[in-house]
Amino acid sequence: MGWVITAFIVGMLWGHGAGWIYAHKTVAYECEKLDAFYVGKKVFRCTAVEDRND
């Protein structure tokens, strides 16, 4: 029974990490291509912040 709980926790942690990575890549891709991304009916505009090494 203990292994079931352990497997469940590991699966939840893996799913959370995979979802976090996927969400960030999706937002970055949409910002790069469209300068915006959407959540539901709301549209968010993206602004790039560049590092300057002067």
Secondary structure as the mmCIF struct_conf table of DSSP 4:
data_model
#
loop_
_struct_conf.conf_type_id
_struct_conf.id
_struct_conf.beg_label_comp_id
_struct_conf.beg_label_asym_id
_struct_conf.beg_label_seq_id
_struct_conf.end_label_comp_id
_struct_conf.end_label_asym_id
_struct_conf.end_label_seq_id
HELX_RH_AL_P HELX_RH_AL_P1 GLY A 2 LEU A 34
BEND BEND1 ASP A 35 ASP A 35
STRN STRN1 ALA A 36 VAL A 39
TURN_TY1_P TURN_TY1_P1 GLY A 40 LYS A 41
STRN STRN2 LYS A 42 ARG A 45
#
